[in-house]
């Protein structure tokens, strides 16, 4: 059974950068669409972005955050990373990753919309504060 683990969270100053990783204990995630989500206190969970499966995975991020977020696969470490820049206090949240088995779907939004979800990680806390 697939188990996802996030890492890389912590305290960062406003304007700073952070890279989060989503892995499965060294298991390959190539055939999975991976979504990054976040949930701030008192708010509903929202998608930060996602990346599709396959040799040419298609990343997606919210258009408002396009310049500050990069999602990519680290094939050497078998992780999917979320690189965030220009962080603001309102980015404070628990960040989680989730996987949907979709080896033939490059569009992660379609894959994650269809499901079913194979696994969710426990999440990692990101706090943006001075």
C-alpha positions in Angstrom: 0.0 0.0 0.0 1.3 3.4 -1.0 2.3 5.6 1.9 3.3 9.2 1.3 5.5 11.3 3.5 6.1 15.0 3.3 9.2 16.8 4.4 10.8 20.2 4.3 8.3 22.3 6.3 9.3 24.7 8.9 9.5 28.4 9.8 10.4 30.9 7.1 10.4 34.7 7.1 8.1 36.6 4.8 9.6 36.8 1.3 11.5 33.6 1.9 11.5 30.3 0.0 10.9 26.7 0.9 11.0 23.4 -0.8 8.8 20.6 0.3 9.2 17.0 -0.8 6.7 14.2 -1.2 8.0 10.7 -1.2 7.1 7.1 -0.6 10.1 5.6 1.1 12.0 5.3 -2.2 9.2 3.8 -4.2 8.8 5.3 -7.7 5.9 7.7 -8.2 6.1 7.9 -12.0 2.7 6.4 -12.6 0.9 8.7 -10.1 -0.5 12.1 -10.5 0.6 14.0 -7.4 -1.3 16.9 -5.9 -0.1 19.3 -3.3 -2.7 20.7 -1.0 -2.7 23.0 2.0 -5.1 23.7 4.9 -4.8 26.8 7.0 -6.4 27.0 10.5 -10.1 27.5 10.2 -10.1 27.2 6.4 -10.9 24.4 4.0 -8.2 22.5 2.2 -7.2 23.8 -1.2 -5.0 22.6 -4.0 -1.7 24.4 -4.4 -0.8 22.6 -7.6 -0.2 19.2 -9.1 1.9 17.2 -11.6 0.8 14.5 -14.0 2.4 11.1 -14.6 4.4 9.9 -17.5 7.7 10.8 -19.2 6.6 14.4 -19.7 4.5 15.2 -16.7 2.4 18.4 -16.9 2.5 20.6 -13.9 -0.3 22.8 -12.9 -0.4 25.7 -10.4 -2.9 28.3 -9.6 -2.5 31.1 -12.1 -2.2 33.6 -9.2 0.8 31.8 -7.9 2.5 30.9 -11.2 5.6 33.0 -10.6 6.1 31.7 -7.1 5.5 28.0 -7.3 7.2 25.2 -9.1 6.2 21.6 -8.9 8.6 19.0 -10.3 9.7 15.4 -10.1 13.1 14.5 -8.7 13.5 11.2 -10.4 16.8 10.4 -8.6 15.1 10.6 -5.2 11.7 9.5 -6.4 10.0 12.5 -4.9 7.7 15.2 -6.1 8.8 18.6 -4.9 7.0 21.8 -4.3 9.2 24.8 -4.5 7.7 28.0 -3.1 9.1 31.5 -3.2 8.0 34.9 -2.0 6.1 33.4 0.9 3.6 35.4 2.8 2.1 34.9 6.3 -1.1 33.8 4.6 0.8 30.9 3.1 1.0 29.4 6.6 -0.7 26.0 6.6 -0.3 22.3 6.7 0.9 21.2 3.3 0.0 17.7 2.2 0.5 15.6 -0.9 -1.8 13.0 -2.4 -1.5 10.5 -5.2 -3.8 9.1 -7.9 -2.7 6.1 -10.0 -3.0 7.4 -13.5 -0.1 6.2 -15.7 -1.8 7.2 -19.0 -3.0 10.6 -17.9 -0.6 13.5 -18.2 -3.1 16.1 -17.1 -3.0 16.0 -13.3 -6.2 18.1 -12.9 -8.1 15.4 -14.8 -6.5 12.6 -12.9 -7.0 14.1 -9.5 -10.6 15.0 -10.4 -11.4 11.5 -11.3 -9.6 9.7 -8.5 -9.7 7.5 -6.6 -6.9 8.7 -4.3 -4.3 6.0 -3.6 -2.8 7.8 -0.6 -2.5 11.0 1.4 0.4 12.1 3.4 0.2 13.3 7.0 1.3 16.8 6.1 4.1 19.1 7.0 3.7 22.5 8.8 4.8 25.6 7.0 4.8 28.8 9.1 5.6 32.1 7.5 6.3 34.7 10.2 8.8 37.3 11.1 
